[in-house]
Amino acid sequence: MPIQSINARNQFRGRIKEIIDGPVVSEVDVETPHGIVTSVITTRSVKDLQLRVGTEVLALVKATEVSIAKL
């Protein structure tokens, strides 16, 4: 079920694959049908949302800038 009341158009349903806890921020890897999406959020939010490996989530992506480097 996509969230309708947020203006992030890029929504990817997936499951948490890995959480790397830090003292202030944590990395949350979400496995989606389109690949892995990594979110850096506060460790407090990880705890408040009770995020665990295997939890189904919706990754919302809103980019104000995308950089590209030539390989």
MOBEL-V859542 format. One line per field, one symbol per residue. phi: phi as a letter, one per 30 degrees, with the letter a starting at -180 (. if undefined). psi: psi as a letter, one per 20 degrees, with the letter a starting at -180 (. if undefined). Layout:
# MOBEL-V859542
phi = ???
psi = ???
This chain:
# MOBEL-V859542
phi = .dddcbcddcbbdabdcabcdbdbbbccccdcdckdccccbddddedddhdbejddbcdccbccabcbcdd
psi = oqphkqkohopopaqphqpoprhgqqpopporijapppporqhghgghilpqpippropppopippqppp.
